[in-house]
Amino acid sequence: ELEKLLEKAKFSPKRDTLVMAGDLVHKGPKSVEVVRRVRRLGGYLVRGNHEDQLLEAWHRIGRYANSVEGYRERWLLTDLTAEEILWVQEAPFTLSFPWLNLLVVHAGLVPGVPLESQEFEDMAWMRDLVPNKNGGWKALQKPAKESSAWASIWNGPPHVVFGHDAKRRLQQHPKATGLDTACCYGHELSALIFDIDGNKEPQ
């Protein structure tokens, strides 16, 4: 799917910059090949919840501190090299492109919270928001009765591009675009293409 999308987009590593919105692993049988392909293309990655899970298993911390028996993708722990794991580990939670007024994150951002004060759990896991008692917002990993998709509330700046929320598929809001179109559930992989010279509209 990734190769097909790159071909359709006429991607050229000599001309273009590839930015992945997280979850390169656990989303199909070729996680290792995807990691290696993105690295060969000089691509950038923001860390998602599945990268975080992989790192917990690799380092035997968090939910895998006692055993990795519960880690369903244990083969990744032997098939990925230490160098590749380090590349995943060094991926930031956000990437900013101020000349495009653009930021990429895996899951989302909480409105009204400075970027440097955002919680990593929210950036990797959130989907929805509910008002808190202080007049701000609380992030939720799953929708609740009175919650709303965070991207529908975000009013920028910057424009945020994100993944993670496969159930809602493509999300197009004034200041946020969600690109998780549920490829691993039988649908298509999606991309957003920006022209850094400003000669073409994003597509």
Order of alpha helices (4+ residues) and beta strands (2+ residues): alpha-beta-alpha-beta-alpha-alpha-alpha-beta-beta-alpha-beta-beta-beta-alpha-beta-beta-beta
